[in-house]
Amino acid sequence: MSLYFVVNGPGPTTAAQAPVTTGTAIKTMLQVRAVKSLFIKEWGISFDGIAAATPIRCELLSTGTVFATVVAHTDADITIVRSKGMAAAAAAAGLTLSTTGTGYSASAEGTVTATDMFDVQFVSPTNQYVKQFPLGTEPEIAIGDSLRIRVTAAAAVNAYAYMLIEI
């Protein structure tokens, strides 16, 4: 199995990783879609707010086969952390890289009717949160389902969100 680091933005080059605004309505910060089963090893989110205020609702969840419309990732945006044998690009390993697949900063959420919640937190806009799942308890996402980090903020701040996933 291969391990990938996926973040809510394009891969950095000569500039630092660009954060994405939360906005003030529910927003998918990062979405992953796979054509193979995947396991969530770790996820995290951090905010750049300058004043303590109403906490931001942060969710790690699956919305089944309902996908947000996102900015599509490319293979260059996703880091191969570990791969058995030769390093496989994310698309070759089983991630769907498209505006209704693996990407970030949703412009539309889709009509979500059911969810599987894997973690939910209130996080201060001046803080961060990291969750590493203990070995053997990592959530498994079914083939073709949507895995999302979603936030709802009272006031817009910038965020970094990431997932460490195994395919």
N, CA and C atoms as an extended XYZ file, in Angstrom:
501
Properties=species:S:1:pos:R:3:atomname:S:1:resname:S:1:resid:I:1 pbc="F F F"
N         0.840       -1.187        0.000 N   MET     1
C         0.000        0.000        0.000 CA  MET     1
C         0.883        1.247        0.000 C   MET     1
N         0.372        2.307       -0.600 N   SER     2
C         1.120        3.556       -0.706 CA  SER     2
C         0.505        4.618        0.194 C   SER     2
N         1.340        5.548        0.644 N   LEU     3
C         0.931        6.606        1.561 CA  LEU     3
C         1.097        7.945        0.863 C   LEU     3
N         0.048        8.793        0.944 N   TYR     4
C         0.043       10.092        0.261 CA  TYR     4
C        -0.341       11.208        1.224 C   TYR     4
N         0.301       12.369        1.042 N   PHE     5
C         0.011       13.589        1.794 CA  PHE     5
C        -0.719       14.526        0.850 C   PHE     5
N        -1.962       14.875        1.209 N   VAL     6
C        -2.808       15.724        0.368 CA  VAL     6
C        -3.172       16.966        1.170 C   VAL     6
N        -2.955       18.148        0.588 N   VAL     7
C        -3.218       19.404        1.280 CA  VAL     7
C        -4.207       20.239        0.470 C   VAL     7
N        -4.831       21.209        1.116 N   ASN     8
C        -5.880       21.999        0.457 CA  ASN     8
C        -5.309       23.157       -0.363 C   ASN     8
N        -4.558       22.836       -1.364 N   GLY     9
C        -4.022       23.861       -2.254 CA  GLY     9
C        -3.066       23.232       -3.242 C   GLY     9
N        -2.621       24.041       -4.197 N   PRO    10
C        -1.647       23.516       -5.147 CA  PRO    10
C        -0.309       23.280       -4.458 C   PRO    10
N         0.456       22.352       -4.963 N   GLY    11
C         1.772       22.071       -4.389 CA  GLY    11
C         2.655       23.305       -4.455 C   GLY    11
N         3.394       23.599       -3.389 N   PRO    12
C         4.255       24.779       -3.395 CA  PRO    12
C         5.466       24.575       -4.302 C   PRO    12
N         5.921       25.663       -4.880 N   THR    13
C         7.142       25.632       -5.692 CA  THR    13
C         8.120       26.637       -5.086 C   THR    13
N         8.278       27.807       -5.687 N   THR    14
C         9.200       28.801       -5.138 CA  THR    14
C         8.582       29.608       -4.005 C   THR    14
N         7.268       29.550       -3.855 N   ALA    15
C         6.573       30.245       -2.771 CA  ALA    15
C         6.057       29.224       -1.766 C   ALA    15
N         5.704       29.696       -0.587 N   ALA    16
C         5.165       28.826        0.458 CA  ALA    16
C         3.784       28.300        0.062 C   ALA    16
N         3.350       27.241        0.730 N   GLN    17
C         2.010       26.688        0.533 CA  GLN    17
C         0.990       27.802        0.735 C   GLN    17
N         0.060       27.956       -0.193 N   ALA    18
C        -0.967       28.997       -0.094 CA  ALA    18
C        -2.137       28.492        0.740 C   ALA    18
N        -2.564       29.265        1.756 N   PRO    19
C        -3.741       28.865        2.523 CA  PRO    19
C        -5.015       29.167        1.727 C   PRO    19
N        -6.133       28.614        2.174 N   VAL    20
C        -7.425       28.802        1.524 CA  VAL    20
C        -8.385       29.403        2.540 C   VAL    20
N        -9.189       30.369        2.133 N   THR    21
C       -10.138       30.993        3.048 CA  THR    21
C       -11.288       30.046        3.387 C   THR    21
N       -11.762       30.147        4.621 N   THR    22
C       -12.892       29.330        5.061 CA  THR    22
C       -14.215       29.885        4.567 C   THR    22
N       -14.284       31.204        4.356 N   GLY    23
C       -15.574       31.824        4.082 CA  GLY    23
C       -16.420       31.775        5.343 C   GLY    23
N       -17.706       32.066        5.217 N   THR    24
C       -18.590       32.081        6.392 CA  THR    24
C       -19.772       31.125        6.260 C   THR    24
N       -19.775       30.310        5.234 N   ALA    25
C       -20.788       29.261        5.074 CA  ALA    25
C       -20.058       27.919        5.115 C   ALA    25
N       -20.809       26.846        5.223 N   ILE    26
C       -20.172       25.526        5.219 CA  ILE    26
C       -19.332       25.386        3.943 C   ILE    26
N       -18.109       24.870        4.096 N   LYS    27
C       -17.206       24.785        2.941 CA  LYS    27
C       -16.294       23.566        3.063 C   LYS    27
N       -16.222       22.802        1.991 N   THR    28
C       -15.276       21.703        1.899 CA  THR    28
C       -13.910       22.292        1.572 C   THR    28
N       -12.970       22.102        2.502 N   MET    29
C       -11.615       22.615        2.317 CA  MET    29
C       -10.773       21.654        1.492 C   MET    29
N       -11.053       20.350        1.646 N   LEU    30
C       -10.276       19.321        0.964 CA  LEU    30
C       -11.174       18.117        0.735 C   LEU    30
N       -11.098       17.554       -0.468 N   GLN    31
C       -11.907       16.389       -0.825 CA  GLN    31
C       -11.022       15.371       -1.535 C   GLN    31
N       -11.236       14.104       -1.200 N   VAL    32
C       -10.491       13.018       -1.837 CA  VAL    32
C       -11.492       12.001       -2.373 C   VAL    32
N       -11.225       11.542       -3.591 N   ARG    33
C       -12.042       10.499       -4.229 CA  ARG    33
C       -11.095        9.454       -4.790 C   ARG    33
N       -11.349        8.197       -4.448 N   ALA    34
C       -10.459        7.117       -4.882 CA  ALA    34
C       -11.235        6.038       -5.631 C   ALA    34
N       -10.536        5.394       -6.554 N   VAL    35
C       -11.116        4.259       -7.271 CA  VAL    35
C       -10.718        2.949       -6.603 C   VAL    35
N       -10.059        3.072       -5.450 N   LYS    36
C        -9.716        1.935       -4.599 CA  LYS    36
C       -10.073        2.325       -3.177 C   LYS    36
N       -10.213        1.343       -2.290 N   SER    37
C       -10.435        1.668       -0.881 CA  SER    37
C        -9.235        2.439       -0.353 C   SER    37
N        -9.489        3.368        0.553 N   LEU    38
C        -8.389        4.095        1.167 CA  LEU    38
C        -8.598        4.166        2.670 C   LEU    38
N        -7.504        4.362        3.387 N   PHE    39
C        -7.523        4.463        4.842 CA  PHE    39
C        -6.994        5.834        5.249 C   PHE    39
N        -7.652        6.457        6.226 N   ILE    40
C        -7.213        7.748        6.747 CA  ILE    40
C        -6.254        7.477        7.894 C   ILE    40
N        -5.004        7.849        7.720 N   LYS    41
C        -4.003        7.673        8.768 CA  LYS    41
C        -3.979        8.863        9.720 C   LYS    41
N        -4.152       10.070        9.159 N   GLU    42
C        -4.048       11.292        9.950 CA  GLU    42
C        -4.713       12.421        9.177 C   GLU    42
N        -5.210       13.400        9.917 N   TRP    43
C        -5.690       14.624        9.276 CA  TRP    43
C        -5.438       15.779       10.222 C   TRP    43
N        -5.432       16.978        9.667 N   GLY    44
C        -5.219       18.145       10.503 CA  GLY    44
C        -5.678       19.415        9.821 C   GLY    44
N        -5.827       20.446       10.633 N   ILE    45
C        -6.243       21.751       10.124 CA  ILE    45
C        -5.677       22.825       11.036 C   ILE    45
N        -5.304       23.965       10.460 N   SER    46
C        -4.835       25.098       11.246 CA  SER    46
C        -5.354       26.382       10.617 C   SER    46
N        -5.514       27.398       11.463 N   PHE    47
C        -6.092       28.668       11.029 CA  PHE    47
C        -5.155       29.819       11.354 C   PHE    47
N        -5.273       30.917       10.598 N   ASP    48
C        -4.403       32.067       10.827 CA  ASP    48
C        -5.125       33.273       11.432 C   ASP    48
N        -6.217       33.027       12.163 N   GLY    49
C        -6.922       34.129       12.816 CA  GLY    49
C        -6.009       34.839       13.805 C   GLY    49
N        -6.269       36.124       14.040 N   ILE    50
C        -5.422       36.896       14.952 CA  ILE    50
C        -6.097       37.185       16.282 C   ILE    50
N        -7.377       36.817       16.398 N   ALA    51
C        -8.088       37.040       17.660 CA  ALA    51
C        -8.938       35.821       17.983 C   ALA    51
N        -8.948       35.460       19.256 N   ALA    52
C        -9.816       34.365       19.683 CA  ALA    52
C       -11.260       34.800       19.449 C   ALA    52
N       -12.026       33.936       18.839 N   ALA    53
C       -13.421       34.255       18.505 CA  ALA    53
C       -14.209       32.952       18.509 C   ALA    53
N       -15.395       32.990       17.942 N   THR    54
C       -16.232       31.801       17.870 CA  THR    54
C       -15.462       30.667       17.212 C   THR    54
N       -15.402       29.509       17.853 N   PRO    55
C       -14.677       28.382       17.263 CA  PRO    55
C       -15.258       27.977       15.903 C   PRO    55
N       -14.408       27.409       15.085 N   ILE    56
C       -14.788       26.944       13.755 CA  ILE    56
C       -15.146       25.463       13.854 C   ILE    56
N       -16.297       25.100       13.299 N   ARG    57
C       -16.692       23.695       13.267 CA  ARG    57
C       -15.890       22.996       12.176 C   ARG    57
N       -15.187       21.942       12.551 N   CYS    58
C       -14.335       21.193       11.618 CA  CYS    58
C       -14.783       19.746       11.605 C   CYS    58
N       -14.994       19.200       10.412 N   GLU    59
C       -15.490       17.836       10.270 CA  GLU    59
C       -14.610       17.036        9.314 C   GLU    59
N       -14.357       15.801        9.671 N   LEU    60
C       -13.767       14.823        8.768 CA  LEU    60
C       -14.862       13.811        8.521 C   LEU    60
N       -15.335       13.719        7.279 N   LEU    61
C       -16.492       12.884        7.010 CA  LEU    61
C       -16.503       12.383        5.582 C   LEU    61
N       -17.339       11.397        5.363 N   SER    62
C       -17.627       10.912        4.019 CA  SER    62
C       -19.061       11.301        3.704 C   SER    62
N       -19.280       11.762        2.482 N   THR    63
C       -20.638       12.092        2.046 CA  THR    63
C       -21.101       11.103        0.979 C   THR    63
N       -20.590        9.893        1.074 N   GLY    64
C       -20.976        8.854        0.120 CA  GLY    64
C       -20.586        9.251       -1.288 C   GLY    64
N       -21.520        9.131       -2.216 N   THR    65
C       -21.219        9.428       -3.610 CA  THR    65
C       -21.612       10.855       -4.002 C   THR    65
N       -21.840       11.716       -3.007 N   VAL    66
C       -22.117       13.134       -3.280 CA  VAL    66
C       -20.813       13.901       -3.137 C   VAL    66
N       -20.429       14.620       -4.184 N   PHE    67
C       -19.150       15.321       -4.218 CA  PHE    67
C       -19.349       16.827       -4.320 C   PHE    67
N       -18.461       17.549       -3.676 N   ALA    68
C       -18.412       18.998       -3.833 CA  ALA    68
C       -17.742       19.317       -5.159 C   ALA    68
N       -17.974       20.522       -5.667 N   THR    69
C       -17.254       21.016       -6.833 CA  THR    69
C       -16.019       21.735       -6.316 C   THR    69
N       -14.846       21.250       -6.673 N   VAL    70
C       -13.588       21.731       -6.096 CA  VAL    70
C       -12.604       22.144       -7.190 C   VAL    70
N       -11.525       22.786       -6.786 N   VAL    71
C       -10.396       23.033       -7.680 CA  VAL    71
C        -9.625       21.712       -7.735 C   VAL    71
N        -9.466       21.146       -8.913 N   ALA    72
C        -8.868       19.817       -9.051 CA  ALA    72
C        -7.375       19.822       -8.725 C   ALA    72
N        -6.956       18.834       -7.965 N   HIS    73
C        -5.533       18.613       -7.739 CA  HIS    73
C        -4.901       18.036       -9.004 C   HIS    73
N        -3.580       18.163       -9.088 N   THR    74
C        -2.798       17.473      -10.112 CA  THR    74
C        -1.860       16.520       -9.378 C   THR    74
N        -1.227       15.639      -10.095 N   ASP    75
C        -0.268       14.732       -9.456 CA  ASP    75
C         0.830       15.492       -8.721 C   ASP    75
N         1.243       16.628       -9.267 N   ALA    76
C         2.318       17.416       -8.653 CA  ALA    76
C         1.911       18.016       -7.304 C   ALA    76
N         0.611       18.117       -7.036 N   ASP    77
C         0.116       18.693       -5.780 CA  ASP    77
C         0.123       17.695       -4.630 C   ASP    77
N         0.250       16.414       -4.918 N   ILE    78
C         0.114       15.353       -3.919 CA  ILE    78
C         1.475       14.695       -3.698 C   ILE    78
N         1.891       14.642       -2.439 N   THR    79
C         3.211       14.111       -2.098 CA  THR    79
C         3.145       12.612       -1.838 C   THR    79
N         4.013       11.880       -2.490 N   ILE    80
C         4.143       10.439       -2.227 CA  ILE    80
C         5.042       10.306       -0.999 C   ILE    80
N         4.484        9.822        0.096 N   VAL    81
C         5.242        9.659        1.333 CA  VAL    81
C         5.939        8.303        1.342 C   VAL    81
N         5.201        7.280        0.910 N   ARG    82
C         5.747        5.922        0.875 CA  ARG    82
C         5.009        5.147       -0.211 C   ARG    82
N         5.764        4.364       -0.958 N   SER    83
C         5.153        3.541       -1.985 CA  SER    83
C         5.907        2.227       -2.071 C   SER    83
N         5.178        1.131       -2.100 N   LYS    84
C         5.815       -0.173       -2.276 CA  LYS    84
C         6.304       -0.270       -3.711 C   LYS    84
N         7.545       -0.659       -3.864 N   GLY    85
C         8.104       -0.738       -5.209 CA  GLY    85
C         8.372        0.646       -5.746 C   GLY    85
N         7.982        0.892       -6.967 N   MET    86
C         8.207        2.194       -7.595 CA  MET    86
C         7.154        3.190       -7.115 C   MET    86
N         7.546        4.449       -6.956 N   ALA    87
C         6.621        5.494       -6.526 CA  ALA    87
C         5.556        5.696       -7.595 C   ALA    87
N         4.309        5.551       -7.194 N   ALA    88
C         3.195        5.722       -8.120 CA  ALA    88
C         2.580        7.098       -7.936 C   ALA    88
N         2.397        7.825       -9.023 N   ALA    89
C         1.704        9.110       -8.965 CA  ALA    89
C         0.306        8.871       -8.409 C   ALA    89
N        -0.258        9.898       -7.802 N   ALA    90
C        -1.560        9.768       -7.139 CA  ALA    90
C        -2.638        9.247       -8.087 C   ALA    90
N        -2.692        9.769       -9.298 N   ALA    91
C        -3.709        9.319      -10.251 CA  ALA    91
C        -3.516        7.849      -10.601 C   ALA    91
N        -2.278        7.427      -10.782 N   ALA    92
C        -2.001        6.029      -11.111 CA  ALA    92
C        -2.289        5.118       -9.919 C   ALA    92
N        -2.142        5.647       -8.702 N   ALA    93
C        -2.370        4.850       -7.501 CA  ALA    93
C        -3.847        4.669       -7.195 C   ALA    93
N        -4.696        5.508       -7.779 N   GLY    94
C        -6.125        5.318       -7.572 CA  GLY    94
C        -6.914        6.536       -7.163 C   GLY    94
N        -6.303        7.724       -7.135 N   LEU    95
C        -7.064        8.925       -6.825 CA  LEU    95
C        -7.639        9.520       -8.109 C   LEU    95
N        -8.882        9.972       -8.028 N   THR    96
C        -9.522       10.653       -9.146 CA  THR    96
C        -9.257       12.142       -8.992 C   THR    96
N        -8.476       12.719       -9.901 N   LEU    97
C        -8.110       14.131       -9.838 CA  LEU    97
C        -9.004       14.900      -10.801 C   LEU    97
N       -10.057       15.534      -10.252 N   SER    98
C       -11.015       16.266      -11.091 CA  SER    98
C       -11.800       17.243      -10.227 C   SER    98
N       -12.621       18.056      -10.869 N   THR    99
C       -13.420       19.047      -10.124 CA  THR    99
C       -14.547       18.405       -9.312 C   THR    99
N       -14.832       17.144       -9.542 N   THR   100
C       -15.769       16.411       -8.685 CA  THR   100
C       -15.063       15.210       -8.067 C   THR   100
N       -13.761       15.341       -7.898 N   GLY   101
C       -12.955       14.270       -7.320 CA  GLY   101
C       -12.037       14.832       -6.262 C   GLY   101
N       -10.748       14.575       -6.392 N   THR   102
C        -9.760       15.032       -5.420 CA  THR   102
C        -9.380       16.477       -5.732 C   THR   102
N        -9.617       17.344       -4.748 N   GLY   103
C        -9.331       18.761       -4.928 CA  GLY   103
C        -9.601       19.537       -3.652 C   GLY   103
N        -9.654       20.848       -3.778 N   TYR   104
C        -9.733       21.719       -2.601 CA  TYR   104
C       -10.589       22.949       -2.885 C   TYR   104
N       -10.982       23.646       -1.813 N   SER   105
C       -11.693       24.922       -1.875 CA  SER   105
C       -12.979       24.833       -2.691 C   SER   105
N       -13.973       24.169       -2.135 N   ALA   106
C       -15.228       23.935       -2.845 CA  ALA   106
C       -15.961       25.230       -3.185 C   ALA   106
N       -16.527       25.258       -4.383 N   SER   107
C       -17.396       26.360       -4.796 CA  SER   107
C       -18.861       25.960       -4.691 C   SER   107
N       -19.139       24.660       -4.585 N   ALA   108
C       -20.493       24.135       -4.390 CA  ALA   108
C       -20.375       22.833       -3.603 C   ALA   108
N       -21.269       22.633       -2.656 N   GLU   109
C       -21.183       21.477       -1.753 CA  GLU   109
C       -21.907       20.231       -2.248 C   GLU   109
N       -22.826       20.373       -3.170 N   GLY   110
C       -23.633       19.231       -3.579 CA  GLY   110
C       -24.756       19.023       -2.574 C   GLY   110
N       -25.723       18.194       -2.904 N   THR   111
C       -26.864       17.941       -2.024 CA  THR   111
C       -26.561       16.719       -1.170 C   THR   111
N       -26.018       16.972        0.010 N   VAL   112
C       -25.614       15.895        0.912 CA  VAL   112
C       -26.838       15.398        1.675 C   VAL   112
N       -27.095       14.090        1.604 N   THR   113
C       -28.251       13.511        2.298 CA  THR   113
C       -27.852       12.563        3.420 C   THR   113
N       -26.610       12.099        3.414 N   ALA   114
C       -26.141       11.190        4.459 CA  ALA   114
C       -24.641       11.368        4.619 C   ALA   114
N       -24.161       11.154        5.839 N   THR   115
C       -22.725       11.268        6.085 CA  THR   115
C       -22.264       10.149        7.005 C   THR   115
N       -20.995        9.850        6.926 N   ASP   116
C       -20.298        9.028        7.913 CA  ASP   116
C       -19.272        9.939        8.552 C   ASP   116
N       -19.431       10.238        9.836 N   MET   117
C       -18.549       11.163       10.542 CA  MET   117
C       -17.400       10.374       11.156 C   MET   117
N       -16.157       10.818       10.898 N   PHE   118
C       -14.969       10.166       11.447 CA  PHE   118
C       -14.315       10.986       12.545 C   PHE   118
N       -14.531       12.290       12.533 N   ASP   119
C       -14.025       13.171       13.588 CA  ASP   119
C       -14.720       14.513       13.434 C   ASP   119
N       -14.988       15.163       14.563 N   VAL   120
C       -15.610       16.485       14.548 CA  VAL   120
C       -15.059       17.275       15.732 C   VAL   120
N       -14.714       18.532       15.476 N   GLN   121
C       -14.087       19.359       16.513 CA  GLN   121
C       -14.508       20.811       16.365 C   GLN   121
N       -14.516       21.529       17.490 N   PHE   122
C       -14.536       22.986       17.477 CA  PHE   122
C       -13.084       23.424       17.624 C   PHE   122
N       -12.597       24.247       16.703 N   VAL   123
C       -11.214       24.701       16.748 CA  VAL   123
C       -11.205       26.232       16.696 C   VAL   123
N       -10.488       26.840       17.608 N   SER   124
C       -10.372       28.298       17.641 CA  SER   124
C        -9.734       28.800       16.344 C   SER   124
N       -10.162       29.960       15.855 N   PRO   125
C        -9.554       30.499       14.630 CA  PRO   125
C        -8.089       30.908       14.797 C   PRO   125
N        -7.558       30.818       16.009 N   THR   126
C        -6.135       31.108       16.248 CA  THR   126
C        -5.361       29.828       16.553 C   THR   126
N        -5.949       28.677       16.272 N   ASN   127
C        -5.365       27.420       16.731 CA  ASN   127
C        -5.254       26.395       15.603 C   ASN   127
N        -4.939       25.162       15.986 N   GLN   128
C        -4.804       24.060       15.048 CA  GLN   128
C        -5.255       22.762       15.718 C   GLN   128
N        -5.455       21.738       14.885 N   TYR   129
C        -5.881       20.428       15.377 CA  TYR   129
C        -5.266       19.359       14.492 C   TYR   129
N        -4.764       18.284       15.114 N   VAL   130
C        -4.206       17.140       14.394 CA  VAL   130
C        -4.755       15.867       15.028 C   VAL   130
N        -5.194       14.938       14.201 N   LYS   131
C        -5.697       13.647       14.680 CA  LYS   131
C        -4.991       12.541       13.923 C   LYS   131
N        -4.280       11.696       14.672 N   GLN   132
C        -3.664       10.507       14.095 CA  GLN   132
C        -4.435        9.312       14.630 C   GLN   132
N        -4.951        8.482       13.725 N   PHE   133
C        -5.734        7.325       14.145 CA  PHE   133
C        -4.801        6.209       14.605 C   PHE   133
N        -5.107        5.578       15.743 N   PRO   134
C        -4.275        4.471       16.213 CA  PRO   134
C        -4.259        3.331       15.190 C   PRO   134
N        -3.123        2.620       15.140 N   LEU   135
C        -2.994        1.500       14.209 CA  LEU   135
C        -4.149        0.526       14.367 C   LEU   135
N        -4.697        0.122       13.270 N   GLY   136
C        -5.790       -0.837       13.272 CA  GLY   136
C        -7.165       -0.208       13.433 C   GLY   136
N        -7.232        1.106       13.684 N   THR   137
C        -8.534        1.765       13.836 CA  THR   137
C        -8.763        2.836       12.770 C   THR   137
N        -7.909        2.878       11.752 N   GLU   138
C        -8.039        3.889       10.717 CA  GLU   138
C        -9.348        3.700        9.954 C   GLU   138
N       -10.123        4.782        9.784 N   PRO   139
C       -11.351        4.661        8.994 CA  PRO   139
C       -11.036        4.269        7.554 C   PRO   139
N       -11.882        3.429        6.989 N   GLU   140
C       -11.750        3.007        5.593 CA  GLU   140
C       -12.848        3.673        4.781 C   GLU   140
N       -12.472        4.255        3.669 N   ILE   141
C       -13.427        4.900        2.781 CA  ILE   141
C       -13.662        3.967        1.598 C   ILE   141
N       -14.934        3.719        1.318 N   ALA   142
C       -15.294        2.795        0.245 CA  ALA   142
C       -14.906        3.348       -1.124 C   ALA   142
N       -14.707        2.457       -2.049 N   ILE   143
C       -14.373        2.822       -3.428 CA  ILE   143
C       -15.431        3.783       -3.954 C   ILE   143
N       -14.962        4.911       -4.507 N   GLY   144
C       -15.862        5.867       -5.143 CA  GLY   144
C       -16.560        6.835       -4.210 C   GLY   144
N       -16.317        6.740       -2.909 N   ASP   145
C       -16.965        7.659       -1.973 CA  ASP   145
C       -16.144        8.924       -1.775 C   ASP   145
N       -16.805        9.940       -1.263 N   SER   146
C       -16.187       11.234       -1.022 CA  SER   146
C       -15.681       11.322        0.413 C   SER   146
N       -14.418       11.659        0.582 N   LEU   147
C       -13.827       11.929        1.889 CA  LEU   147
C       -13.548       13.417        1.931 C   LEU   147
N       -14.030       14.104        2.974 N   ARG   148
C       -13.906       15.561        3.018 CA  ARG   148
C       -13.432       16.070        4.371 C   ARG   148
N       -12.736       17.199        4.333 N   ILE   149
C       -12.547       18.051        5.507 CA  ILE   149
C       -13.424       19.262        5.215 C   ILE   149
N       -14.390       19.480        6.100 N   ARG   150
C       -15.378       20.533        5.897 CA  ARG   150
C       -15.388       21.450        7.104 C   ARG   150
N       -15.546       22.748        6.891 N   VAL   151
C       -15.570       23.713        7.995 CA  VAL   151
C       -16.778       24.628        7.877 C   VAL   151
N       -17.168       25.179        9.031 N   THR   152
C       -18.169       26.240        9.088 CA  THR   152
C       -17.642       27.283       10.050 C   THR   152
N       -17.361       28.475        9.533 N   ALA   153
C       -16.760       29.544       10.338 CA  ALA   153
C       -17.709       30.740       10.420 C   ALA   153
N       -17.729       31.399       11.587 N   ALA   154
C       -18.535       32.607       11.752 CA  ALA   154
C       -17.891       33.786       11.037 C   ALA   154
N       -16.564       33.821       11.017 N   ALA   155
C       -15.812       34.863       10.315 CA  ALA   155
C       -14.721       34.187        9.498 C   ALA   155
N       -14.511       34.664        8.292 N   ALA   156
C       -13.547       34.042        7.390 CA  ALA   156
C       -12.114       34.206        7.895 C   ALA   156
N       -11.369       33.110        7.890 N   VAL   157
C        -9.932       33.102        8.159 CA  VAL   157
C        -9.300       32.155        7.141 C   VAL   157
N        -8.003       32.201        7.010 N   ASN   158
C        -7.309       31.276        6.119 CA  ASN   158
C        -7.005       29.982        6.850 C   ASN   158
N        -6.931       28.897        6.084 N   ALA   159
C        -6.687       27.589        6.684 CA  ALA   159
C        -5.759       26.747        5.822 C   ALA   159
N        -4.985       25.922        6.521 N   TYR   160
C        -4.306       24.788        5.914 CA  TYR   160
C        -5.043       23.554        6.419 C   TYR   160
N        -5.392       22.654        5.524 N   ALA   161
C        -6.004       21.388        5.897 CA  ALA   161
C        -5.267       20.289        5.153 C   ALA   161
N        -5.090       19.138        5.796 N   TYR   162
C        -4.388       18.051        5.116 CA  TYR   162
C        -4.913       16.695        5.560 C   TYR   162
N        -4.615       15.698        4.744 N   MET   163
C        -4.892       14.300        5.057 CA  MET   163
C        -3.661       13.480        4.693 C   MET   163
N        -3.394       12.482        5.494 N   LEU   164
C        -2.403       11.470        5.186 CA  LEU   164
C        -3.207       10.206        4.949 C   LEU   164
N        -3.209        9.730        3.704 N   ILE   165
C        -4.068        8.589        3.350 CA  ILE   165
C        -3.247        7.451        2.775 C   ILE   165
N        -3.763        6.254        2.978 N   GLU   166
C        -3.112        5.054        2.457 CA  GLU   166
C        -4.045        4.414        1.448 C   GLU   166
N        -3.482        4.093        0.297 N   ILE   167
C        -4.269        3.446       -0.765 CA  ILE   167
C        -3.650        2.093       -1.049 C   ILE   167
